[in-house]
Amino acid sequence: MGLKYKIQNSFLVDIFYKNDKVRFYFAMCSKNNAVAHIITKYKHMTNDFLRRHNIPVFPQKKFKQAVFKDVINYCKEIKFPVVVKPVGSLCGKGITVDVKNAAQLKKAVIQAEKIDKNIIIEKFYSGWDHRILIAGGKLLAVTKRFPAMVVGDGHSSVKKLIANKNRKLPKPINIDEEVQDRLKKEKVTLKSVLPAGRILYLRLRANAALGGTTENLDISKVHPDNIQICMKAAKLLHLELAGLDLMSTDISKSYRETGAGITEINDNPATDIHQTATVNPINNIAEQVLRNLFRIK
Amino acid sequence: MKGHVRDYLNIYTKAARLMGLKYKIINSYIYDIYYKNKSIRFFQATPDVNDSTAHALTDRKHHTNLFLEKKGIPVFKQRGFFKEPITEMVRFASKIGYPVIIKPVQGYGGEGIIANIQNPSQLKNAIKTTKSKYPVILIENFYHGFDHRILICRDKVLAVTKRFPAMVRGDGKSNIKQLIDKKNKKLPHPITVGQEVINKLNILKMNLESIPRKGQEVFLRERANAHLGGTTYNLDIKTVHPDYIKICKKAMTELNLVFAGFDFMTSDITKSYRQTGGAITEVNDNPGIYMQSRSADNPITDIAQKVLKELFKIK
């Protein structure tokens, strides 16, 4: 792009365009302000802020040193299934989704509390996770995230399919408790041979660190209502650069119809999600971000 | 900061009311204040005039220290330790020279700080105490001086506040224990006698039964935090040597800060830091305003209004 920059140290860089400057400290961007940073850092704070501004979110509540009776009462109020997550969770650690009853809840709370004594209970919505990137008031990418999965070929075992897949993934699929649970629910074992073309999801959560994959969608296929609420959320939070997570069963339909909601907003979004997507990678995403932050025509 | 952070919503919205400014409370932490066509959003004591990189950078004391040092801004020699063995920490302390101070990388209100450590055995004890609570700690040269909070918004210095650690003044008759009891009746946060106070008295070759001379000032701690019985005094800004203001403003430009509170350690603020060897120990992007407004001797009661006036550039 021919822009000047100055590397201040290994985590701090200033980029210049005409009289304007953008500083990046890790993935944080100086065009975003400190207050928006704090609000988006705390997921329950983001949820509360968005809910108060009529942006669709899933009902949730934070529990500090949770008393199980209170947690279960809340789950009954918002109705099972729920998601249990530790407040300070990185890369999806300690999160259990699709918790259907008290027994599962107890296990999930113990899992979450291993990471953080403060936990969040949220209404579970079974849909696809989409990462939406906005910079300088413009929507740059909508990336659908798939949980770890394999596709049957009619002769390989599930175990073989996973091993084959792992050779292509940056982060492998580990056959852990969550995967075992999924297999049981799908009524298959590691030795089962899947018919050709059968898609088998090995997890419920789409996280690249857990062997998930990604696809950049054609933005023109995304329902305008969904784009509109994401743009509105970024604007309300005064975010110049934002990565929003929208859960939806079908992003080509309005959130009003699908019951979709925003689950998280990142004020320091990693652009490599879009750049290294498994399908339709956007190679110049970082350049597009800079162009929009500087409002370069 | 901790403990009364929610009060800032009341403090700043009250100031806005007194100034005839409109505001909107979003929840118990977040509120917007309006002036003409401008709005400033606050999260507790943090206004949105500072950017996220400045916020995150000043939140990590060792990154701030490194950054300022590279820019030629005075800081004390320091290093962060995470999983390194104690022997390496002791070696570093010997290299920079005693006394040293240890503090957690991310901590508020003076929590976890142990100052004026004189030798390796004291250092080892201090590391054990601090390391059990905080994953990353800093070892820094300890400087004998007073802590000053320099509060700047945009181009304007709003206050320079000298902070005194818990202390008593002798009357020639009472012993230290009696003087502390008497003083505690006047303080919002009492002076509690713990290991730090005993150590400090030891260094002064005194104990709780010692009777200080009339008028003698006996400092009981190294840290000047209000919740540890410290007190504050707002200085006449004209008496502050201009070098301090100049270097703080330079730091603000380098860090992209619009509103900031600097902690400047120096033995005498009427003399340049170049002469006293003073340095910046901390930069706050969300400075509290209690120490200015609750000074026992000369409180600046309208400090919140002064902050808002500068934030909005109201003439």
HADDOCK unambig.tbl for C-alpha pairs under 7 A between the chains (distance, minus, plus):
assign (segid A and resid 24 and name CA) (segid B and resid 53 and name CA) 6.74 0.50 0.50
assign (segid A and resid 25 and name CA) (segid B and resid 53 and name CA) 5.51 0.50 0.50
assign (segid A and resid 28 and name CA) (segid B and resid 52 and name CA) 6.53 0.50 0.50
assign (segid A and resid 28 and name CA) (segid B and resid 53 and name CA) 5.79 0.50 0.50
assign (segid A and resid 29 and name CA) (segid B and resid 52 and name CA) 6.53 0.50 0.50
assign (segid A and resid 29 and name CA) (segid B and resid 53 and name CA) 6.04 0.50 0.50
assign (segid A and resid 30 and name CA) (segid B and resid 51 and name CA) 5.18 0.50 0.50
assign (segid A and resid 30 and name CA) (segid B and resid 52 and name CA) 5.69 0.50 0.50
assign (segid A and resid 30 and name CA) (segid B and resid 53 and name CA) 5.30 0.50 0.50
assign (segid A and resid 31 and name CA) (segid B and resid 51 and name CA) 6.65 0.50 0.50
assign (segid A and resid 32 and name CA) (segid B and resid 51 and name CA) 5.69 0.50 0.50
assign (segid A and resid 32 and name CA) (segid B and resid 52 and name CA) 5.58 0.50 0.50
assign (segid A and resid 33 and name CA) (segid B and resid 48 and name CA) 5.38 0.50 0.50
assign (segid A and resid 33 and name CA) (segid B and resid 49 and name CA) 6.70 0.50 0.50
assign (segid A and resid 33 and name CA) (segid B and resid 50 and name CA) 5.80 0.50 0.50
assign (segid A and resid 33 and name CA) (segid B and resid 51 and name CA) 3.82 0.50 0.50
assign (segid A and resid 33 and name CA) (segid B and resid 52 and name CA) 4.72 0.50 0.50
assign (segid A and resid 34 and name CA) (segid B and resid 48 and name CA) 5.49 0.50 0.50
assign (segid A and resid 34 and name CA) (segid B and resid 50 and name CA) 5.64 0.50 0.50
assign (segid A and resid 34 and name CA) (segid B and resid 51 and name CA) 4.80 0.50 0.50
assign (segid A and resid 34 and name CA) (segid B and resid 52 and name CA) 4.16 0.50 0.50
assign (segid A and resid 34 and name CA) (segid B and resid 55 and name CA) 5.64 0.50 0.50
assign (segid A and resid 35 and name CA) (segid B and resid 42 and name CA) 6.43 0.50 0.50
assign (segid A and resid 35 and name CA) (segid B and resid 43 and name CA) 5.70 0.50 0.50
assign (segid A and resid 35 and name CA) (segid B and resid 46 and name CA) 6.56 0.50 0.50
assign (segid A and resid 35 and name CA) (segid B and resid 47 and name CA) 6.50 0.50 0.50
assign (segid A and resid 35 and name CA) (segid B and resid 48 and name CA) 5.04 0.50 0.50
assign (segid A and resid 37 and name CA) (segid B and resid 52 and name CA) 5.75 0.50 0.50
